[in-house]
């Protein structure tokens, strides 16, 4: 980003721009869509010429009735609600997100404290995304003809369903500009070294040694030797761990001051290699040496309503899960040779376990951890390019889709079939053949292509992004011994677990992430951008699933165990979770588009109900 003005000037100009209005309307759209879809609000609905007219009644501070209205439609894909007009309060466009929540609170029955926090998340999202979109137009940024690493910064739209998709609560404006991926910042992680008895480091079988890890991480051992010598310590008695510069300044330097004073933690200095943040913010890719490991670092901020620290048990599990998945890939000819699946292994994890006092335990839980991940560049062939899967729905400032040259060249049906035939089978095979559901949503799936022609996929983010049911694993004896989820962690995140009791939870986990998020968004986008009917899209998905099941007919009993054609599937209630206490698993059942496409001899047909 060209920093020619100070951030305050940018923000003032941004809030007077068309982008401020556009972002506010988007926030209202995603907020109201999700509230209606998840059953938090129950508006009165009238249909007029195929358009749904929603009316929601609330109360203002004086106790008088206030009416909000908007227009929308129910889409074929999972019965999603999509608004087609701005939200109107009384007779004027709604402009205050907190006021809307306040006036709807009684009807929603939301927890007041959580409602207040959610209102803050929405306002922070408005602030931060407005600046992103303003700079995007000001600097004529484009997603066309960009390499994978650049796309991780240029794909600015964030979560297409979650209302607080860019809240980054904890980042001040300067932090947002300094560390937000949209601004393409150069970041040097801060290297610290933790006395070995206060650190836990685990590496994969593939990596084999600490020295190999740090060589691939670009850490220079001289800094450790010099720092250790200065304290009269043996450098071998320490475990180097990188931290995010923001985390160092706001968390580590404050809460670990005593350890830094006594030499239990040594400061080694900034990384020599330059990194750049990916869409997830806390994952940094090496720019100086692109084939070196990426690193995922704890960030004590809240984004899309989730804390971005790295819970110690997930860090410990990351290499174990990678070992497991890589062994499966190594012996499975279909995944390895035909799908040519790429699994970006989380090859190491490190956690600082220095004992903190009880009053700051909550503040430091998961705050000093790192996970190292393989770089996609080590797998790409010279003529291959890659795009995060959520980039397939990205439009440029002028409204032209990133995929437009590919769709124009190949045809929308041909290109869509190729995407599905590339992306769906590996996910199905891991589920049916092994009993493992993958959380392959958004940027966790990468489409590898040649000039827009889909070739294969890469998957990443395994440490808390898989689910399985032990008794339905094909090879339960190979199941890794995973660190258990602490009860305190489970209390604040009921949806965070890997081992399930019911196999349908495994199927729904995959359906929610891959089919609901990735394919659901793509189906709606292709209808809006290229008039490819959603029903036709899901027929193609069903055909792809049918072809897989026909090919692997020996797995037929498992097709019933992991039922992808159930009439309804469980989908996480992302907005409702923000409004109510974590006393239960927040999911709701929605109609499954795969079940509405019935398989018949000679082709698929649509069931209307």
C-alpha positions in Angstrom: 0.0 0.0 0.0 1.3 3.5 -0.9 1.3 5.3 2.5 1.2 8.9 1.2 -1.4 10.1 3.7 -1.8 9.5 7.4 -4.4 6.9 8.4 -6.7 9.5 9.9 -7.0 11.3 6.6 -7.8 8.0 4.9 -10.5 7.1 7.3 -12.2 10.5 7.1 -12.2 10.3 3.3 -13.3 6.7 3.4 -16.3 7.4 5.6 -17.4 10.1 3.2 -17.1 7.7 0.3 -19.5 5.5 -1.6 -17.6 2.5 -0.1 -18.9 3.4 3.4 -22.4 3.1 2.2 -21.8 -0.1 0.2 -20.1 -1.8 3.2 -22.9 -0.7 5.6 -25.5 -2.2 3.2 -23.5 -5.4 2.9 -23.3 -5.7 6.7 -27.1 -5.2 7.0 -27.7 -7.7 4.3 -25.6 -10.4 5.8 -26.9 -9.7 9.3 -30.6 -9.8 8.3 -30.1 -12.8 6.0 -28.5 -14.8 8.8 -31.0 -13.7 11.5 -33.9 -14.8 9.3 -32.2 -18.0 8.0 -31.1 -19.1 11.5 -34.6 -18.5 12.9 -33.5 -15.8 15.3 -36.0 -13.4 13.8 -39.3 -14.5 12.4 -40.6 -11.8 10.1 -43.9 -11.6 8.4 -43.5 -12.6 4.8 -45.5 -11.7 1.7 -44.7 -12.8 -1.8 -45.2 -10.5 -4.7 -44.1 -11.4 -8.3 -41.5 -13.9 -7.0 -40.0 -11.4 -4.5 -40.4 -11.9 -0.7 -41.3 -8.9 1.3 -40.0 -9.2 4.9 -41.4 -7.1 7.7 -39.8 -7.1 11.2 -41.3 -5.3 14.2 -39.3 -4.0 17.1 -39.5 -1.4 19.9 -37.6 1.9 20.2 -36.4 3.3 23.5 -39.8 4.9 24.1 -41.5 1.6 23.7 -43.2 2.5 20.4 -43.4 0.0 17.5 -40.7 0.3 14.9 -41.0 -1.5 11.5 -38.0 -2.7 9.4 -38.7 -3.8 5.8 -36.6 -5.4 3.0 -37.0 -7.5 0.0 -35.4 -10.8 -0.7 -35.6 -14.3 -2.1 -35.1 -17.9 -1.0 -32.4 -19.6 -3.1 -32.4 -23.2 -4.1 -29.0 -23.8 -2.4 -29.8 -24.9 1.1 -32.8 -22.6 1.1 -30.5 -19.6 1.7 -32.1 -16.2 2.2 -30.7 -13.5 -0.1 -31.8 -9.9 0.3 -32.2 -7.8 -2.9 -32.9 -4.4 -1.5 -31.5 -2.2 1.4 -33.1 -2.5 4.8 -35.6 0.3 5.5 -36.5 1.6 8.9 -39.9 3.2 8.9 -39.7 5.1 5.5 -35.9 5.7 5.3 -32.9 3.4 4.8 -31.5 1.9 8.0 -28.2 3.4 8.9 -27.4 2.2 12.4 -26.4 -1.4 13.0 -26.4 -1.1 16.9 -29.8 0.6 16.8 -31.2 -2.2 14.7 -29.9 -4.8 17.2 -31.3 -2.7 20.1 -34.7 -2.4 18.7 -34.9 -6.1 17.7 -33.4 -7.4 21.0 -36.7 -8.2 22.7 -37.9 -10.2 19.6 -34.6 -12.1 19.4 -34.3 -12.8 23.1 -30.6 -12.3 22.8 -28.2 -12.2 25.8 -27.7 -8.4 26.4 -23.9 -8.7 27.1 -23.3 -10.8 24.0 -25.5 -8.5 21.9 -23.4 -5.5 23.0 -20.2 -7.4 22.0 -21.7 -8.3 18.6 -22.7 -4.7 18.0 -19.0 -3.8 18.5 -17.9 -6.5 16.1 -20.3 -5.2 13.4 -19.1 -1.6 13.8 -15.4 -2.6 13.8 -16.1 -4.6 10.6 -17.8 -1.5 9.0 -14.7 0.6 10.0 -12.1 -1.8 8.7 -13.8 -3.0 5.6 -14.7 0.5 4.5 -11.0 1.4 4.6 -10.1 -1.7 2.7 -12.6 -1.1 -0.1 -11.8 2.6 -0.3 -8.1 1.9 -0.7 -8.9 -0.9 -3.2 -10.7 1.6 -5.5 -8.2 4.4 -4.8 -5.2 2.3 -5.9 -7.1 0.6 -8.7 -6.4 -2.9 -7.2 -7.3 -5.9 -9.3 -7.6 -9.6 -8.9 -7.0 -10.3 -12.5 -3.8 -12.2 -13.5 -2.5 -12.4 -10.0 -0.3 -15.1 -8.5 -1.5 -17.2 -5.5 0.4 -15.3 -2.9 -0.9 -11.9 -4.2 -4.5 -13.2 -4.3 -4.3 -13.9 -0.6 -4.1 -10.2 -0.1 -6.3 -9.0 -3.0 -9.3 -11.2 -2.1 -10.7 -8.6 0.2 -14.4 -9.6 0.6 -14.0 -11.9 3.6 -16.7 -14.3 4.8 -19.7 -14.2 2.5 -22.2 -15.2 5.2 -20.9 -14.2 8.6 -21.9 -10.5 9.4 -18.8 -9.6 11.3 -16.5 -10.8 8.6 -13.7 -8.3 9.2 -14.0 -7.2 12.8 -10.4 -7.8 14.0 -11.3 -6.6 17.5 -8.1 -5.7 19.2 -6.5 -4.2 16.1 -6.4 -0.4 16.2 -6.5 1.5 12.9 -2.8 1.6 12.6 -2.6 -2.2 13.4 -5.2 -2.8 10.7 -3.1 -1.0 8.1 0.2 -2.6 9.3 -1.0 -6.2 9.5 -4.1 -6.6 7.4 -3.5 -8.8 4.4 -5.4 -6.3 2.1 -2.6 -3.8 2.5 0.1 -6.3 1.5 2.4 -5.5 4.4 5.9 -6.8 4.8 6.1 -8.5 8.2 9.1 -9.8 10.1 8.0 -12.2 12.9 9.8 -11.8 16.2 11.9 -14.7 17.3 12.0 -15.7 20.9 13.6 -18.6 22.6 11.9 -20.4 25.5 13.7 -22.5 28.1 13.2 -26.1 27.0 11.4 -27.1 30.2 8.8 -24.4 29.6 8.2 -25.2 25.9 6.6 -28.0 24.0 7.8 -28.7 20.4 6.4 -31.5 18.2 7.5 -32.2 14.6 6.2 -34.6 11.9 7.9 -37.8 10.9 8.7 -36.1 7.6 10.5 -33.2 9.2 12.6 -35.5 11.5 14.5 -32.9 13.4 14.4 -29.5 15.1 17.4 -28.3 13.0 15.6 -29.1 9.8 12.6 -27.2 11.1 14.6 -24.0 11.8 16.5 -24.3 8.6 13.2 -24.3 6.7 11.9 -21.4 8.9 14.8 -19.1 8.1 15.9 -18.8 11.7 19.6 -17.9 12.1 21.1 -19.9 15.0 23.7 -17.2 15.7 21.1 -15.0 17.3 20.2 -17.8 19.7 23.9 -18.4 20.5 24.6 -14.8 21.2 21.5 -14.3 23.3 22.1 -17.4 25.3 25.8 -16.5 25.8 24.7 -13.1 27.1 22.7 -14.8 29.9 25.4 -17.5 30.5 23.1 -20.2 29.2 23.5 -23.1 26.8 21.6 -22.4 23.5 20.6 -26.1 23.3 18.5 -25.5 26.4 16.1 -23.3 24.5 13.3 -23.8 21.9 13.0 -20.9 19.4 9.4 -19.8 18.7 8.3 -17.0 16.4 5.6 -14.6 17.5 3.6 -12.0 15.5 5.0 -8.5 16.0 1.6 -7.3 17.2 1.4 -10.2 19.7 4.9 -9.4 20.9 4.1 -5.8 21.6 0.6 -6.3 23.1 0.8 -9.6 24.9 4.2 -11.3 25.2 6.2 -8.2 26.3 3.6 -7.4 29.0 2.5 -10.8 30.4 5.9 -12.6 30.1 8.0 -9.7 31.4 9.3 -11.8 34.4 10.4 -14.7 32.1 12.2 -12.2 29.9 13.9 -10.7 33.0 15.1 -14.1 34.3 16.2 -15.5 31.0 13.5 -18.1 30.8 12.6 -16.4 27.5 15.2 -14.8 25.3 14.6 -12.1 22.7 16.3 -13.0 19.5 15.0 -10.2 17.2 13.0 -9.9 14.0 13.2 -12.5 11.3 15.6 -11.9 8.5 13.0 -13.3 6.0 10.1 -11.1 5.1 6.6 -12.6 5.4 3.2 -11.5 4.2 -0.2 -12.3 5.8 -2.7 -14.5 4.1 -6.5 -14.1 4.3 -6.6 -15.7 7.8 -4.4 -12.8 9.1 -2.4 -14.9 11.5 -0.8 -17.2 8.8 2.3 -15.6 7.3 3.8 -16.8 4.0 7.5 -16.3 3.3 8.1 -13.7 0.6 11.9 -13.8 0.7 12.0 -17.6 0.1 8.5 -18.7 -1.0 9.3 -22.4 -0.7 10.1 -22.1 2.9 7.5 -23.0 5.5 4.6 -20.7 6.2 3.9 -20.0 9.9 0.6 -19.7 11.7 1.0 -17.5 14.8 -1.2 -16.7 17.8 -3.0 -13.4 17.6 -5.1 -12.3 20.6 -7.8 -10.6 18.5 -11.3 -11.5 17.6 -12.3 -12.0 14.0 -15.5 -13.4 12.5 -16.5 -13.9 16.2 -13.6 -16.3 16.9 -10.5 -15.7 19.0 -7.4 -16.1 16.8 -5.1 -17.6 19.4 -3.8 -21.1 18.9 -5.1 -23.4 21.6 -2.2 -25.6 22.9 -4.0 -28.9 22.3 -4.6 -28.0 18.6 -1.0 -27.1 18.2 0.1 -30.4 19.6 -2.4 -32.3 17.4 -1.3 -30.5 14.1 1.7 -32.7 13.3 0.0 -35.8 14.5 -2.9 -35.2 12.1 -0.5 -34.4 9.3 1.4 -37.7 9.8 -1.9 -39.6 9.7 -3.2 -37.8 6.5 0.2 -38.1 4.7 0.3 -41.8 5.4 -3.1 -42.2 3.9 -2.1 -40.2 0.8 1.1 -42.2 0.4 -0.6 -45.5 0.1 -3.8 -44.5 -1.7 -3.2 -44.6 -5.4 -6.5 -42.9 -6.2 -5.8 -39.8 -4.1 -2.1 -39.7 -5.0 -2.0 -40.6 -8.7 -5.4 -39.8 -10.1 -6.6 -36.9 -7.9 -3.0 -35.8 -7.3 -4.2 -34.3 -4.0 -2.0 -31.9 -2.2 -2.1 -31.9 1.6 -0.2 -28.9 3.0 1.2 -30.5 6.1 1.4 -28.8 9.4 4.9 -30.1 10.0 5.6 -28.7 13.4 4.0 -27.0 16.4 5.4 -25.1 19.4 3.8 -23.8 22.6 5.3 -21.8 25.4 4.2 -23.3 28.7 5.8 -20.9 31.0 3.7 -20.8 34.2 1.6 -17.6 34.4 -0.4 -16.5 37.4 -4.1 -17.2 37.6 -5.3 -13.6 37.0 -3.8 -13.6 33.5 -4.4 -17.2 32.4 -7.3 -16.3 30.3 -5.3 -13.6 28.6 -2.4 -15.9 27.8 -4.2 -19.1 26.9 -3.1 -20.0 23.4 -1.3 -16.7 23.1 2.2 -17.9 22.6 2.0 -20.7 20.0 3.1 -21.4 16.4 2.3 -23.9 13.7 4.6 -24.4 10.7 2.9 -25.4 7.4 4.3 -26.5 4.0 4.4 -23.9 1.3 2.2 -24.5 -1.7 5.1 -23.5 -3.9 6.9 -26.8 -3.1 4.1 -28.6 -4.9 3.2 -26.4 -7.9 4.6 -27.5 -11.3 6.1 -24.8 -13.5 3.0 -24.3 -15.6 0.5 -24.5 -12.7 -1.1 -21.6 -10.9 -3.4 -21.6 -7.9 -6.4 -19.7 -6.5 -8.0 -19.9 -3.1 -11.4 -21.5 -3.6 -13.3 -18.5 -2.3 -11.5 -16.5 -5.0 -13.8 -18.2 -7.5 -16.6 -15.9 -6.4 -14.4 -12.7 -6.3 -15.3 -9.7 -8.5 -13.0 -6.9 -9.4 -13.9 -3.3 -8.6 -15.6 -3.0 -12.0 -17.8 -6.1 -11.2 -15.9 -8.5 -13.6 -15.4 -11.9 -11.9 -11.9 -13.2 -11.4 -13.0 -16.4 -13.3 -14.5 -14.5 -16.2 -11.6 -15.2 -18.7 -11.8 -18.9 -17.9 -15.6 -19.1 -18.1 -15.6 -17.1 -21.4 -13.0 -19.4 -22.8 -14.4 -22.8 -21.7 -18.1 -22.1 -21.2 -19.7 -21.9 -17.9 -21.1 -25.5 -17.9 -17.8 -27.0 -19.0 -15.7 -25.0 -16.5 -18.1 -25.7 -13.6 -18.1 -29.5 -14.4 -14.3 -29.4 -14.4 -14.2 -27.6 -11.0 -16.6 -30.1 -9.5 -14.8 -33.2 -10.9 -11.6 -31.8 -9.5 -12.7 -30.7 -6.1 -15.5 -33.1 -5.0 -13.9 -36.6 -5.4 -11.0 -36.2 -3.1 -13.3 -34.9 -0.3 -15.7 -37.8 -0.9 -12.9 -40.3 -0.8 -11.4 -39.2 2.5 -14.9 -39.4 3.9 -16.1 -42.7 2.4 -12.9 -44.6 2.2 -11.4 -43.5 5.5 -14.1 -41.9 7.6 -12.5 -38.5 7.8 -14.5 -35.3 7.2 -12.6 -32.3 6.0 -13.4 -28.7 6.9 -12.6 -27.7 3.3 -14.2 -24.2 3.3 -13.1 -20.9 1.8 -9.3 -20.5 1.5 -8.7 -23.9 3.2 -9.2 -25.4 -0.2 -7.0 -24.2 -3.1 -7.8 -24.8 -6.8 -4.7 -25.6 -8.8 -5.2 -24.9 -12.5 -3.5 -24.4 -15.9 -4.7 -21.2 -17.5 -8.0 -21.5 -15.7 -8.5 -25.2 -16.4 -8.9 -27.1 -13.1 -6.2 -29.7 -12.4 -6.3 -30.6 -8.7 -6.8 -29.2 -5.3 -4.7 -28.5 -2.2 -6.1 -28.7 1.3 -4.8 -27.1 4.5 -5.6 -26.2 8.1 -5.9 -29.6 9.7 -5.1 -28.9 13.4 -8.8 -28.2 14.2 -10.3 -28.7 10.7 -11.1 -32.4 10.5 -13.7 -34.7 12.2 -14.1 -38.4 12.5 -16.0 -41.1 14.4 -13.6 -43.7 15.8 -15.8 -46.7 15.3 -16.3 -45.7 11.6 -12.7 -45.2 10.7 -11.5 -47.7 8.1 -8.2 -48.2 10.0 -9.0 -47.2 13.6 -5.7 -48.7 14.7 -3.9 -45.9 12.8 -5.9 -43.1 14.5 -3.4 -40.7 16.2 -3.5 -40.3 19.9 -4.7 -36.7 20.0 -4.6 -34.3 22.9 -8.0 -33.9 24.4 -10.0 -30.6 24.2 -9.8 -28.9 27.7 -13.2 -28.4 29.3 -12.6 -24.7 29.6 -12.0 -24.5 25.9 -15.1 -26.6 25.1 -17.3 -24.3 27.2 -16.6 -21.3 25.1 -16.6 -23.1 21.8 -19.1 -26.0 21.6 -18.4 -26.5 17.9 -14.7 -27.1 18.4 -14.2 -30.9 18.5 -12.5 -33.5 16.3 -13.9 -36.8 17.5 -17.7 -37.3 17.1 -20.0 -39.9 18.5 -22.4 -39.9 15.5 -21.1 -40.5 11.9 -23.7 -38.1 10.6 -21.9 -35.3 12.5 -18.9 -36.2 10.4 -20.9 -36.0 7.2 -22.6 -32.8 8.2 -19.3 -31.3 9.2 -18.0 -31.8 5.6 -21.4 -30.8 4.1 -21.5 -27.6 6.1 -17.9 -26.6 5.2 -17.5 -27.7 1.6 -21.0 -28.1 0.2 -22.8 -25.3 2.1 -19.9 -22.7 2.1 -17.8 -23.4 -0.9 -20.2 -25.0 -3.4 -23.3 -23.2 -2.0 -21.6 -19.8 -2.6 -20.3 -20.8 -6.0 -23.7 -22.0 -7.1 -25.4 -18.7 -6.1 -22.5 -16.7 -7.7 -22.7 -18.6 -11.0 -26.4 -18.0 -11.2 -26.1 -14.3 -10.5 -23.0 -13.7 -12.8 -23.6 -16.2 -15.6 -27.3 -17.3 -15.2 -26.3 -20.9 -14.5 -29.4 -22.2 -12.7 -28.7 -23.4 -9.2 -30.7 -26.6 -9.9 -28.4 -27.3 -12.8 -25.4 -26.7 -10.7 -26.6 -29.2 -8.0 -27.5 -31.7 -10.7 -23.8 -31.6 -11.8 -22.7 -32.0 -8.1 -25.1 -35.0 -7.8 -23.7 -36.5 -11.0 -20.2 -36.2 -9.7 -21.1 -37.9 -6.4 -23.0 -40.7 -8.3 -20.0 -41.2 -10.6 -17.8 -41.6 -7.5 -20.1 -44.0 -5.9 -20.5 -46.1 -9.0 -16.7 -46.3 -9.3 -16.2 -47.3 -5.7 -19.3 -49.5 -5.3 -17.4 -51.7 -2.8 -17.8 -48.8 -0.4 -21.6 -48.9 -0.7 -22.3 -49.7 3.0 -20.4 -46.6 4.0 -22.5 -44.4 1.6 -25.3 -45.1 4.1 -23.2 -44.5 7.2 -22.1 -41.1 5.9 -25.4 -40.1 4.3 -24.8 -37.1 1.9 -28.4 -37.4 0.6 -30.3 -36.9 3.8 -33.3 -34.7 3.3 -31.9 -32.2 5.8 -28.4 -31.4 7.0 -27.1 -29.6 10.1 -25.5 -26.2 9.5 -23.8 -24.1 12.1 -25.7 -21.0 13.2 -22.8 -18.5 13.0 -24.9 -15.5 14.0 -27.0 -17.1 16.7 -23.8 -18.2 18.4 -22.9 -14.6 18.9 -26.2 -13.7 20.5 -26.7 -16.5 23.0 -24.5 -18.2 25.6 -22.5 -21.3 24.6 -24.8 -23.7 26.5 -25.4 -26.0 23.5 -24.3 -26.8 20.0 -25.7 -24.0 17.8 -26.9 -25.7 14.6 -30.1 -25.9 12.6 -31.4 -28.2 10.0 -31.8 -27.0 6.4 -32.9 -28.7 3.2 -30.2 -30.5 1.4 -30.0 -29.6 -2.3 -28.4 -33.0 -3.1 -31.5 -34.7 -1.7 -33.8 -32.5 -3.9 -32.0 -33.8 -7.0 -33.1 -37.5 -7.3 -30.9 -40.0 -9.1 -32.9 -41.8 -11.8 -31.9 -44.0 -14.7 -30.8 -41.9 -17.6 -30.2 -38.8 -15.6 -31.0 -36.7 -12.5 -34.3 -34.9 -11.9 -35.5 -32.2 -9.5 -37.8 -32.9 -6.6 -39.6 -29.6 -5.8 -40.5 -30.7 -2.3 
